[in-house]
Amino acid sequence: MDFEHLVSLRDIDFSDVSREIHNYLLEQSSDYSDDPLAHAAIAAILYLINDSNVSGISKADISDIIKSRIKEESVSYYLSEIAGRHEQFITEKANMYPSDKLLALLLYDDQWDFSKSSYYNTPDTLCDLVCALLNIDQSDKVADFGCGKGNFLINAYFKNPHATYTGIEINGKVSTYLALRKSIAELPFDVEQTDIFAQPKNNNKYDKIFCDCGLGVRMSDLKMSIVQDPAIKDLLSKVPYYASGQWAYALAILQRLEKHGRAIEIMGSGSTFNELDRPLRKYFIDRGYIESIIILPKKLFSFTTISVVLIVFSHDNKTINMIDATEMYSKGRRNIYFSKENIEEILNLIGRSSRHSTVVPYEKVIEEDYQLFPRRYIDIAPEIKNGAPLGKLVKEIKRGIHIRANLLDDLISTDETDVQYLAPKDIDDGFVAEKLPYLKQIEPNWNDYCIEDRNVVLSKNIAPLKVAVVNVPNGKKIVASGNFYIIRVDESKLNPYYLKAFFESALGKAMLKNASVGSVLQTISLGDLKAMIIPTISLEEQKKFEQHYTAITDDIKLLNRKIDKSKTDLRELINKFNEEVSQWR
């Protein structure tokens, strides 16, 4: 089939045809929402009928057309099954839709949400970025591990039709979808229905490899696959059960990658910093396998908002390009996407230090205990020369207590007691709410989670940052939520109000951000918090700061009380007026 014609089909609006087939199938079965292959198969059959120039089509005619045109047995069998199941619709719609619309639908239709099905799909816009990073040459052998419906292969082929392409997919129905696209559009792909970890029948290696096998996969999910490869099985034998399975995919990729080659895998960002995955990160760093790590924008995938990273693998690396591309996207009608300018912007950050990128030597990664989340290294806060680790300036840093919501509801008291509870919502703009909820009672061991007078509380999640100095009245107890760190300052070394102000400063926020990690919520670990360098000035200056600080905050509290009273007075006036008006009727 003419290559240029296939490329031009991307600009065709086929939404009307797609919607009609989609609505028909929904009427037939609610299960269709989990099976996009039927949608593609009907479009393919209608395209074959158009191409055969047969009018007054019958069931026998459809069967003959499929058998004569489709040589791949699994695809021919499936199309025949669909033709029999939906014969009436197909015969009614035969020769009604333009062939180009049907072919464009088969190649490019991604408007329906099949995220609950097994048809995991890489967005076309992400494929564009991957192709740019891989820089596929016409002599390259390219593979897509876990190719799904083949979006990456199709995108790559249309950018460079002279390379050799292979798709590997274990799921039979999903590989049939790609085989269907291949057969109808006459795409020169090899499609292998096999496990990524299965020993290949040949020793083929590839120059460029892409892998997007889905997010949230654990080693435990892959145990039956991993045993097929003795080398990988042995390497992973001591890896924790719940470690990220995406590193196992990376091992399989590297076994099939040429020495000069380059591979890309899409991972959840947690794999770059989770403690369970540390041994695997160490393995890849110790062997120089990681070339670049790019944080991708959220909402790039329609079915999740978790933070996702793109990791580039190659051999003999000594530095890693760390890039934060979370702000480099354009907004479409339904989803965000990468424009040509966005992709060029990301490519230009490789090998450069900027507000969004840096080049990190492997030695630095090892010093940071194999942490690979790019934000740990980008936008490093200025070095503090006269400072000390927070852990040496405090008596204790501990976490609050996690209380289940239903238990907390049972403990809340409508009457005043000696015990109150502090949650992040009770801190606004650095001020603790004047009326904290009371608790009926607490367990004896909960005393360890109580805040002492003049303790600093800091939210574990830094976005939004919640920090305050808590004043605890005599005879009262305040239990801190598990979302807080409780910092008991050594006031012979550090003033609590000075520490609070530092956390709230631009420098303090930058340092907290730099030390934080997270897939969805940016959190700071206890170890990183203790290691944070706090600028030290004389205690006398710190105490003067507290006096000035509290004088201003006292004024703010007084003004807030006046505002609250005025609002109450206004509500009472309105209510009284409404009561009077109601009597006039």
MITORMI-879971 format. One record per residue (C-alpha): z, y, x; residue number from 1; residue in three letters. Coordinates in Angstrom, 1 decimal. Each point is the difference from the previous one (the first is absolute). Example, Ala and Ser with C-alpha at 12.3 -4.5 7.8 and 13.67 -1.06 7.14 Angstrom:
BEGIN
        z        y        x   seq   type
      7.8     -4.5     12.3     1    ala
     -0.7      3.4      1.4     2    ser
! end
This chain:
BEGIN
        z        y        x   seq   type
      0.0      0.0      0.0     1    met
     -0.8      3.5      1.2     2    asp
      2.9      1.3      2.0     3    phe
     -0.6      3.7     -0.8     4    glu
     -0.2     -0.8     -3.7     5    his
      3.4     -1.8      0.1     6    leu
      1.6      3.0      1.8     7    val
     -1.5      2.5     -2.6     8    ser
      1.7     -2.0     -2.9     9    leu
      3.3      1.5      0.9    10    arg
     -1.0      3.3     -1.6    11    asp
     -0.9     -1.7     -3.4    12    ile
      2.4      0.5     -2.9    13    asp
      0.5     -3.4     -1.5    14    phe
      3.2      0.7     -1.8    15    ser
     -1.5     -0.4     -3.5    16    asp
     -1.2     -3.5      0.8    17    val
      3.2     -1.0      1.7    18    ser
      2.1      1.4     -2.9    19    arg
     -2.0     -2.0     -2.6    20    glu
      0.4     -3.3      1.9    21    ile
      3.7      0.8      0.6    22    his
      0.7      0.7     -3.7    23    asn
     -1.9     -3.1     -1.1    24    tyr
      2.0     -2.2      2.3    25    leu
      3.3      1.6     -1.1    26    leu
     -0.8     -0.9     -3.6    27    glu
     -0.7     -3.6      1.0    28    gln
      3.2     -0.6      2.0    29    ser
      3.0      2.0      1.2    30    ser
     -0.1     -2.3      3.1    31    asp
     -3.1      1.9      1.1    32    tyr
      2.2      2.8      1.4    33    ser
      0.8     -2.4      2.8    34    asp
     -3.5     -1.3      0.6    35    asp
     -2.6      2.5      1.2    36    pro
     -2.4     -2.7      1.1    37    leu
     -1.2     -0.6     -3.6    38    ala
     -0.8      3.7     -0.3    39    his
     -2.2     -0.2      3.2    40    ala
     -1.5     -3.3     -1.1    41    ala
     -1.4      1.4     -3.3    42    ile
     -1.5      3.0      1.8    43    ala
     -1.6     -2.4      2.5    44    ala
     -1.5     -2.2     -2.7    45    ile
     -1.4      3.0     -1.8    46    leu
     -1.5      1.2      3.3    47    tyr
     -1.6     -3.4      0.6    48    leu
     -1.5      0.1     -3.6    49    ile
     -1.4      3.5      0.6    50    asn
     -1.5     -1.1      3.3    51    asp
     -1.7     -3.1     -1.6    52    ser
     -2.0      2.0     -2.5    53    asn
      0.7     -2.4     -2.8    54    val
      0.3      1.3     -3.6    55    ser
      1.5     -1.8     -3.0    56    gly
      2.5     -1.7      2.4    57    ile
      1.6     -3.3     -1.0    58    ser
      3.0     -2.0      1.4    59    lys
     -2.5     -2.3      1.8    60    ala
     -1.8      2.9      1.5    61    asp
      3.2      1.5      1.4    62    ile
      0.9     -3.4      1.5    63    ser
     -3.4     -0.3      1.6    64    asp
      0.1      3.5      1.4    65    ile
      3.5     -0.6      1.6    66    ile
     -1.0     -3.3      1.6    67    lys
     -3.3      1.4      1.4    68    ser
      1.5      3.2      1.4    69    arg
      3.4     -1.0      1.2    70    ile
      0.0     -2.6      2.8    71    lys
      3.8      0.0      0.7    72    glu
      1.4     -2.8     -2.0    73    glu
      3.4      1.5     -0.8    74    ser
     -1.5      3.3     -1.2    75    val
     -2.7     -1.8     -2.1    76    ser
      2.6     -2.2     -1.6    77    tyr
      2.2      3.0     -0.9    78    tyr
     -2.8      2.1     -1.4    79    leu
     -1.2     -2.9     -2.1    80    ser
      3.6     -0.4     -1.4    81    glu
      0.2      3.7     -0.8    82    ile
     -3.4      0.0     -1.6    83    ala
      1.0     -2.8     -2.3    84    gly
      3.4      1.6     -0.9    85    arg
     -1.6      3.5     -0.7    86    his
     -3.5     -1.0     -1.2    87    glu
     -0.1      2.2     -3.1    88    gln
      1.0      3.2      1.9    89    phe
     -2.4     -0.8      2.8    90    ile
     -3.0     -0.7     -2.2    91    thr
      0.8      3.2     -2.1    92    glu
      0.1      2.2      3.1    93    lys
     -2.8     -1.7      1.9    94    ala
     -2.5      2.6      1.3    95    asn
      2.1      2.9     -1.5    96    met
      1.5      1.3      3.2    97    tyr
     -2.0      1.4      3.0    98    pro
      0.0     -2.5      2.9    99    ser
      1.2      2.7      2.5   100    asp
      3.1      0.6     -2.1   101    lys
      0.9     -3.7     -0.1   102    leu
     -0.5     -0.4      3.7   103    leu
      2.0      3.2      0.8   104    ala
      2.8     -1.3     -2.3   105    leu
      0.1     -3.3      1.9   106    leu
      0.2      1.7      3.4   107    leu
      2.1      3.1     -0.7   108    tyr
      2.0     -0.4     -3.2   109    asp
      3.7      0.5      0.7   110    asp
      1.0      2.1     -3.1   111    gln
      2.1     -2.7     -1.7   112    trp
      3.6     -0.7      1.1   113    asp
      0.2     -3.7      1.0   114    phe
      3.0      0.6      2.2   115    ser
      2.0     -2.8     -1.8   116    lys
     -2.7     -2.5      0.8   117    ser
     -0.6     -1.9      3.3   118    ser
     -3.1      2.3      0.6   119    tyr
      1.8      2.2      2.5   120    tyr
     -2.5      2.7      1.1   121    asn
     -0.2      2.5      2.8   122    thr
     -1.0      3.4     -1.4   123    pro
     -3.5      1.1      1.1   124    asp
      1.3      3.2      1.5   125    thr
      2.4     -1.9      2.3   126    leu
     -3.0     -2.2      1.0   127    cys
     -1.8      3.2      1.1   128    asp
      2.9      0.9      2.3   129    leu
      0.2     -3.6      1.4   130    val
     -3.7      0.0      0.7   131    cys
      0.3      3.3      1.9   132    ala
      2.9     -1.3      2.0   133    leu
     -1.7     -3.3      0.9   134    leu
     -3.2      1.7      0.9   135    asn
     -2.2     -3.1     -0.8   136    ile
     -2.9     -0.5      2.3   137    asp
     -3.3     -1.7     -1.0   138    gln
      0.7     -2.9      2.3   139    ser
      3.6     -0.6     -1.3   140    asp
      1.3     -3.1     -1.7   141    lys
      2.2      1.4     -2.8   142    val
      2.6     -2.0     -2.0   143    ala
      2.1      0.9     -3.0   144    asp
      3.1     -2.2     -0.1   145    phe
      1.2     -0.3     -3.7   146    gly
     -3.2      1.7     -1.1   147    cys
      0.6     -0.2     -3.7   148    gly
     -2.9      1.3     -2.0   149    lys
     -1.6      1.3      3.2   150    gly
      0.3      3.7     -0.3   151    asn
      0.5      0.5      3.7   152    phe
     -3.0     -2.3      0.9   153    leu
     -2.3      1.9     -2.4   154    ile
      1.1      3.4      1.2   155    asn
     -0.4     -1.1      3.7   156    ala
     -3.4     -1.6     -0.6   157    tyr
     -1.4      3.1     -1.7   158    phe
      1.2      2.1      3.0   159    lys
     -1.5     -2.4      2.6   160    asn
     -2.3     -2.7     -1.4   161    pro
     -0.8     -1.5      3.4   162    his
      3.5     -1.4      0.8   163    ala
      0.9     -3.6     -1.1   164    thr
      2.6     -0.3     -2.8   165    tyr
      2.4     -2.8     -0.9   166    thr
      2.6      0.0     -2.9   167    gly
      2.9     -2.4      0.0   168    ile
      1.9     -0.5     -3.2   169    glu
      2.3     -2.8     -1.1   170    ile
     -0.1      0.7     -3.8   171    asn
     -2.8     -1.9     -1.6   172    gly
     -0.7      2.4     -2.9   173    lys
      0.2      3.0      2.2   174    val
     -2.4     -1.4      2.5   175    ser
     -2.3     -0.9     -2.9   176    thr
      0.0      3.7     -0.9   177    tyr
     -1.2      1.0      3.5   178    leu
     -2.5     -2.9      0.0   179    ala
     -1.4      1.3     -3.3   180    leu
     -0.4      3.5      1.4   181    arg
     -1.7     -1.6      3.1   182    lys
     -2.4     -2.1     -2.1   183    ser
     -1.1      2.7     -2.4   184    ile
     -0.4      2.8      2.5   185    ala
     -1.3     -2.4      2.7   186    glu
      2.6      1.2      2.5   187    leu
     -0.1     -1.7      3.4   188    pro
      3.7     -1.1      0.1   189    phe
      1.6     -3.3      0.9   190    asp
      2.8     -0.7     -2.4   191    val
      2.6     -2.6      1.0   192    glu
      2.5     -1.3     -2.6   193    gln
      2.8     -0.9      2.4   194    thr
      3.5      0.9      1.1   195    asp
      0.3      2.7      2.7   196    ile
      2.3     -2.3      1.9   197    phe
     -2.2     -3.1     -0.2   198    ala
     -1.5     -1.1      3.2   199    gln
     -3.7      1.1     -0.1   200    pro
     -2.7     -2.6      0.1   201    lys
     -1.7      2.0      2.7   202    asn
      1.6      2.2      2.7   203    asn
     -1.6      3.2     -1.2   204    asn
      1.7      3.1      1.0   205    lys
     -0.8      3.5     -1.3   206    tyr
     -0.5      3.4      1.5   207    asp
      1.5      1.9     -3.0   208    lys
      2.5     -1.4     -2.6   209    ile
      1.5      1.5     -3.1   210    phe
      3.0     -1.4     -1.9   211    cys
      1.5      1.3     -3.2   212    asp
      1.8     -3.0     -1.5   213    cys
      2.4      1.9     -2.3   214    gly
      3.4      1.5      0.4   215    leu
      3.5     -1.5     -0.2   216    gly
     -1.0     -3.4      1.4   217    val
      2.9     -1.8      1.7   218    arg
      0.0     -2.8      2.6   219    met
      1.5     -2.3     -2.7   220    ser
     -3.2      0.6     -2.1   221    asp
     -2.2     -1.2      2.9   222    leu
      2.0     -3.1      1.2   223    lys
     -2.6     -2.5     -1.3   224    met
     -2.9      2.0      1.6   225    ser
      1.7      0.6      3.4   226    ile
      0.5     -3.7      0.7   227    val
     -3.7     -0.4      0.3   228    gln
     -0.1      1.9      3.2   229    asp
      2.4     -1.6      2.6   230    pro
      0.0      3.1      2.3   231    ala
      1.0      2.4     -2.8   232    ile
      2.4     -2.5     -1.5   233    lys
      1.8     -0.4      3.3   234    asp
      0.1      3.8      0.6   235    leu
      1.4      0.6     -3.5   236    leu
      2.5     -2.9      0.0   237    ser
      3.0      2.3      0.8   238    lys
     -1.2      3.0     -2.0   239    val
      2.3      0.8     -3.1   240    pro
     -1.1     -1.4     -3.3   241    tyr
     -0.4      3.4     -1.6   242    tyr
     -1.8      1.7      2.9   243    ala
     -3.3      1.6     -0.9   244    ser
     -2.8     -2.5     -0.4   245    gly
     -2.5      2.7      1.0   246    gln
      0.8     -0.5      3.6   247    trp
     -1.0     -3.6     -0.4   248    ala
     -3.4      1.2     -1.2   249    tyr
     -0.2      2.2      3.1   250    ala
      0.6     -3.1      2.2   251    leu
     -2.9     -1.8     -1.8   252    ala
     -2.2      3.0      0.5   253    ile
      0.7      0.2      3.8   254    leu
     -0.9     -3.7      0.4   255    gln
     -3.5      0.7     -1.3   256    arg
     -0.5      3.4      1.6   257    leu
     -2.3      0.4      3.1   258    glu
      1.7      1.4      3.1   259    lys
     -2.0      3.2     -0.3   260    his
      0.4      0.1     -3.8   261    gly
      2.0      2.1     -2.5   262    arg
      1.8     -1.0     -3.2   263    ala
      1.7      1.9     -2.8   264    ile
      2.6     -1.2     -2.5   265    glu
      1.6      1.8     -2.9   266    ile
      3.8     -0.5     -0.1   267    met
      3.0      1.3     -1.9   268    gly
      1.7      2.6      2.2   269    ser
      3.3     -2.0     -0.1   270    gly
     -1.5     -2.5      2.4   271    ser
      0.0      2.7      2.7   272    thr
      3.8      0.5     -0.1   273    phe
      1.8     -2.8     -1.9   274    asn
      2.5     -1.8      2.2   275    glu
     -1.3     -3.4     -1.1   276    leu
     -3.4      0.8      1.4   277    asp
      1.3      1.2      3.4   278    arg
     -0.8     -3.3      1.9   279    pro
     -3.6      0.2     -1.2   280    leu
     -0.5      3.7      0.9   281    arg
      1.4     -0.9      3.5   282    lys
     -2.5     -2.8      0.3   283    tyr
     -3.0      2.3     -0.7   284    phe
      1.3      2.9      2.1   285    ile
      0.9     -2.3      3.0   286    asp
     -3.7     -1.2      0.0   287    arg
     -1.6      3.4     -0.5   288    gly
     -1.6     -0.9     -3.3   289    tyr
      0.6      3.2     -2.0   290    ile
     -2.4      2.9      0.4   291    glu
      0.7      2.4     -2.9   292    ser
      2.3      0.3     -3.1   293    ile
     -0.9      2.3     -2.8   294    ile
      2.2      0.8     -3.0   295    ile
     -2.3      0.1     -3.1   296    leu
      0.4      2.4     -3.0   297    pro
      2.0     -1.3     -2.9   298    lys
     -1.9     -0.8     -3.2   299    lys
     -3.0     -1.2      2.0   300    leu
      0.5     -3.3     -1.8   301    phe
      0.1      0.2     -3.8   302    ser
      2.7     -2.6     -0.4   303    phe
      2.7      1.2      2.4   304    thr
      1.5      3.2      1.4   305    thr
      1.7     -1.6      3.0   306    ile
     -0.7      1.3      3.5   307    ser
     -2.9     -1.9      1.7   308    val
     -1.1     -0.1      3.6   309    val
     -3.3     -0.9      1.6   310    leu
      0.4     -1.7      3.4   311    ile
     -2.8     -0.3      2.5   312    val
      0.2     -3.0      2.4   313    phe
     -1.8     -0.5      3.3   314    ser
      0.8     -1.4      3.4   315    his
      1.7      1.6      3.1   316    asp
      1.4      3.1     -1.5   317    asn
      2.7      2.1      1.7   318    lys
      0.3      2.7     -2.5   319    thr
      0.0      0.3     -3.8   320    ile
     -1.7      2.7     -2.1   321    asn
      2.6      0.9     -2.6   322    met
     -1.6      2.0     -3.0   323    ile
      1.5      1.3     -3.2   324    asp
     -3.0      0.3     -2.4   325    ala
      2.1      0.3     -3.2   326    thr
     -1.3      3.5     -0.6   327    glu
     -3.6     -0.7      0.9   328    met
     -1.7     -0.8     -3.3   329    tyr
     -1.9      1.4     -2.9   330    ser
      0.7     -0.2     -3.7   331    lys
     -2.4     -1.8     -2.3   332    gly
      0.0     -0.3     -3.8   333    arg
      2.3     -3.1      0.0   334    arg
      1.0     -0.6      3.6   335    asn
      0.1      1.6      3.4   336    ile
     -2.7     -0.8      2.5   337    tyr
     -1.1      0.7      3.6   338    phe
     -2.8      2.6      0.2   339    ser
     -2.3      0.0      3.1   340    lys
      2.1      3.0      1.2   341    glu
      3.2     -1.9     -0.5   342    asn
     -1.3     -3.0      2.0   343    ile
     -1.2      2.3      2.7   344    glu
      3.4      1.7      0.1   345    glu
      1.7     -3.3      0.5   346    ile
     -2.4     -1.2      2.7   347    leu
      0.5      3.3      1.9   348    asn
      3.7     -0.7      0.2   349    leu
     -0.5     -3.1      2.1   350    ile
      1.2      0.6      3.6   351    gly
      1.5      3.4     -0.9   352    arg
      3.5      1.5     -0.5   353    ser
      0.3      2.2     -3.0   354    ser
      2.1      0.6     -3.1   355    arg
     -1.4     -3.2     -1.4   356    his
     -0.5     -2.1      3.0   357    ser
      1.2     -1.1      3.5   358    thr
     -0.8     -2.5      2.7   359    val
      3.0     -2.2      0.8   360    val
      0.3     -2.0      3.2   361    pro
      1.1     -3.6     -0.5   362    tyr
      3.0      0.7      2.2   363    glu
      1.2      2.5     -2.7   364    lys
     -0.4     -2.5     -2.8   365    val
      2.1     -2.5      2.0   366    ile
      2.6      2.6      0.6   367    glu
      0.1      0.5     -3.8   368    glu
      0.6     -3.7     -0.5   369    asp
     -3.6     -0.7     -1.2   370    tyr
      0.1      2.4     -2.9   371    gln
     -3.6      0.7     -1.0   372    leu
      0.2      2.4     -3.0   373    phe
     -2.1      3.0      1.2   374    pro
      2.3      2.7     -1.5   375    arg
      2.6     -1.2      2.5   376    arg
     -2.2      1.5      2.8   377    tyr
     -1.9      2.8     -1.7   378    ile
      1.4      3.5     -0.4   379    asp
      2.8     -0.8      2.4   380    ile
      2.7      2.7     -0.3   381    ala
      0.6      2.3      3.0   382    pro
      2.2     -1.5      2.7   383    glu
      3.6      1.2     -0.3   384    ile
      1.3      0.6      3.5   385    lys
      3.6      0.9     -0.8   386    asn
      0.9     -2.7     -2.5   387    gly
      1.8     -3.3     -0.6   388    ala
     -0.7     -3.1     -2.2   389    pro
      1.6      0.4     -3.4   390    leu
      1.8     -3.4      0.5   391    gly
      2.1      1.6      2.8   392    lys
      0.9      3.1     -2.1   393    leu
      1.5     -1.9     -3.0   394    val
      2.8     -2.4     -0.6   395    lys
     -2.0     -2.1     -2.4   396    glu
     -3.3     -0.3     -1.9   397    ile
     -0.1     -2.5     -2.8   398    lys
     -1.9     -0.8     -3.2   399    arg
      1.2      0.6     -3.5   400    gly
      0.2     -2.9     -2.4   401    ile
     -2.7     -1.4     -2.2   402    his
      1.3     -0.4     -3.6   403    ile
     -2.2     -1.7     -2.5   404    arg
     -1.1      2.3     -2.8   405    ala
      1.6     -2.1     -2.8   406    asn
      3.3     -0.2      1.9   407    leu
     -0.1      3.8      0.7   408    leu
     -0.5      0.6     -3.7   409    asp
      3.0     -2.1     -0.9   410    asp
      2.1      1.9      2.6   411    leu
     -0.8      3.5     -1.1   412    ile
      3.0      1.7     -1.7   413    ser
     -0.2      2.7     -2.6   414    thr
      3.6      1.0      0.9   415    asp
      0.9      1.7      3.3   416    glu
      1.3     -2.5      2.7   417    thr
      0.8      0.1      3.6   418    asp
     -3.3     -1.6      1.0   419    val
     -3.5      1.6     -0.1   420    gln
     -3.5     -1.2      0.9   421    tyr
     -2.6      1.9      2.1   422    leu
     -3.7     -0.9     -0.4   423    ala
     -3.0      1.9      1.6   424    pro
     -0.8      1.6     -3.4   425    lys
      3.5      1.7      0.2   426    asp
     -1.2      2.1      3.0   427    ile
     -2.3      2.9     -0.6   428    asp
     -1.1      2.3      2.8   429    asp
      2.9     -1.0      2.2   430    gly
      2.6      0.5     -2.7   431    phe
      2.1     -2.8     -1.5   432    val
      0.2      0.1     -3.8   433    ala
      3.4      1.4     -1.2   434    glu
      0.4     -2.7     -2.6   435    lys
     -0.6     -3.4      1.5   436    leu
      0.3     -3.1     -2.3   437    pro
      3.4     -1.6     -0.1   438    tyr
      0.6     -3.7      0.5   439    leu
      2.6     -2.1     -1.9   440    lys
      1.0     -1.9      3.2   441    gln
     -1.4     -1.3      3.2   442    ile
      0.3     -3.3      1.9   443    glu
      2.5      0.0      3.0   444    pro
     -2.8     -0.4      2.5   445    asn
     -1.8      3.0     -1.4   446    trp
      2.4      2.3      1.9   447    asn
     -2.2     -0.6      3.0   448    asp
     -2.8      1.8     -1.8   449    tyr
      2.0      3.0     -1.0   450    cys
     -0.8      3.5      1.4   451    ile
      2.7      1.8      1.9   452    glu
      0.5      3.8     -0.2   453    asp
     -2.7      1.9      2.1   454    arg
     -2.1     -3.1      0.5   455    asn
     -3.8      0.6      0.1   456    val
     -2.1     -2.1     -2.4   457    val
     -3.7     -0.5      0.9   458    leu
     -2.5     -1.8     -2.2   459    ser
     -1.5     -3.1      1.5   460    lys
     -3.4      1.0     -1.5   461    asn
     -1.1      3.2      1.6   462    ile
     -2.5      1.0     -2.6   463    ala
      1.6      1.8     -1.8   464    pro
      2.8      0.7      2.5   465    leu
      3.5      0.2     -1.5   466    lys
      2.8      1.2      2.3   467    val
      3.3      1.6     -0.7   468    ala
      3.5      0.5      1.3   469    val
      2.4     -1.6     -2.5   470    val
      3.4      1.6     -0.8   471    asn
      2.4     -2.7     -1.4   472    val
      3.1      1.4     -1.8   473    pro
      3.3     -1.5      0.8   474    asn
      0.8     -3.1     -1.9   475    gly
     -3.6     -0.6     -0.9   476    lys
     -2.6     -2.5      1.2   477    lys
     -3.8      0.3      0.0   478    ile
     -2.1     -3.2      0.3   479    val
     -3.4      0.5      1.6   480    ala
     -3.2     -1.6     -1.2   481    ser
     -1.6     -2.6      2.3   482    gly
     -2.9      2.5      0.3   483    asn
      2.2      2.2      2.3   484    phe
      1.2     -0.1      3.5   485    tyr
      3.6      1.2      0.3   486    ile
      0.5      1.9      3.3   487    ile
      3.6      0.5      1.1   488    arg
     -0.3      2.8      2.5   489    val
      2.2      0.3      3.1   490    asp
      1.0      3.6     -0.5   491    glu
      1.1      0.3      3.6   492    ser
     -3.7     -0.3      0.9   493    lys
     -2.0      1.0     -3.1   494    leu
      0.4      2.1     -3.1   495    asn
     -1.1     -1.7     -3.3   496    pro
     -1.6      3.2     -1.4   497    tyr
     -1.9      0.5      3.3   498    tyr
     -1.3     -3.6     -0.2   499    leu
     -1.0      0.5     -3.7   500    lys
     -1.9      3.2      0.9   501    ala
     -1.8     -1.8      2.9   502    phe
     -1.2     -2.8     -2.3   503    phe
     -1.3      2.7     -2.4   504    glu
     -1.8      2.0      2.8   505    ser
     -3.7     -0.4      0.8   506    ala
      0.9     -1.7      3.3   507    leu
      2.5     -2.4     -1.7   508    gly
     -2.5     -0.9     -2.7   509    lys
     -2.7     -0.7      2.6   510    ala
      2.3     -2.2      1.9   511    met
      1.1     -1.9     -3.1   512    leu
     -3.7     -0.5     -1.0   513    lys
     -0.8     -1.1      3.5   514    asn
      2.7     -2.7     -0.1   515    ala
     -0.8     -1.2     -3.5   516    ser
     -2.2     -2.8     -1.2   517    val
     -0.9     -1.6     -3.3   518    gly
     -2.8     -1.4     -2.2   519    ser
      0.8      2.1     -3.0   520    val
      3.3      1.8      0.7   521    leu
      0.5      1.6      3.4   522    gln
      3.3     -1.2      1.2   523    thr
      2.0      0.4      3.2   524    ile
      1.9     -2.9      1.6   525    ser
      3.7      0.2      1.1   526    leu
     -1.0     -0.7      3.6   527    gly
     -2.6      2.8      0.0   528    asp
      2.5      2.4     -1.7   529    leu
      2.6     -0.7      2.7   530    lys
     -2.6      0.5      2.7   531    ala
     -1.1      3.4     -1.3   532    met
      0.6      2.8      2.5   533    ile
      2.0      2.9     -1.5   534    ile
     -0.1      3.3      1.9   535    pro
      3.5      0.9      1.1   536    thr
      1.5      3.5      0.1   537    ile
      3.6      1.0      0.5   538    ser
      2.5     -1.0     -2.7   539    leu
      1.0      3.7     -0.3   540    glu
     -3.6      0.9     -0.9   541    glu
     -0.2     -3.0     -2.5   542    gln
      3.2      1.2     -1.7   543    lys
     -1.3      3.5     -0.3   544    lys
     -3.2     -1.5     -1.5   545    phe
      2.1     -1.9     -2.6   546    glu
      1.9      3.2     -1.0   547    gln
     -3.3      1.9     -0.5   548    his
     -1.6     -3.0     -1.8   549    tyr
      2.8     -0.6     -2.4   550    thr
      0.4      3.7     -0.8   551    ala
     -3.7      0.0     -1.2   552    ile
      0.3     -3.3     -1.8   553    thr
      3.1      1.2     -1.8   554    asp
     -2.0      3.0     -1.2   555    asp
     -2.8     -2.4     -1.2   556    ile
      2.5     -2.2     -1.9   557    lys
      1.5      3.1     -1.7   558    leu
     -3.4      1.3     -1.0   559    leu
     -1.0     -3.5     -1.3   560    asn
      3.2     -0.1     -2.1   561    arg
     -0.9      3.4     -1.4   562    lys
     -3.6     -1.2     -0.8   563    ile
      1.4     -3.1     -1.7   564    asp
      2.4      2.1     -2.1   565    lys
     -2.8      2.3     -1.0   566    ser
     -2.2     -2.9     -1.0   567    lys
      2.8     -1.4     -2.0   568    thr
      0.6      3.4     -1.7   569    asp
     -3.7      0.2     -0.8   570    leu
     -0.1     -3.5     -1.6   571    arg
      3.1      0.9     -2.1   572    glu
     -1.7      3.2     -1.1   573    leu
     -3.2     -1.8     -1.0   574    ile
      2.0     -2.7     -1.9   575    asn
      2.1      2.6     -1.8   576    lys
     -3.1      2.0     -0.9   577    phe
     -1.7     -3.1     -1.4   578    asn
      3.0     -0.9     -2.1   579    glu
      0.0      3.5     -1.5   580    glu
     -3.8     -0.1     -0.6   581    val
      0.4     -3.3     -1.9   582    ser
      2.3      1.7     -2.4   583    gln
     -2.6      2.6     -0.9   584    trp
     -2.3     -2.5     -1.6   585    arg
! end
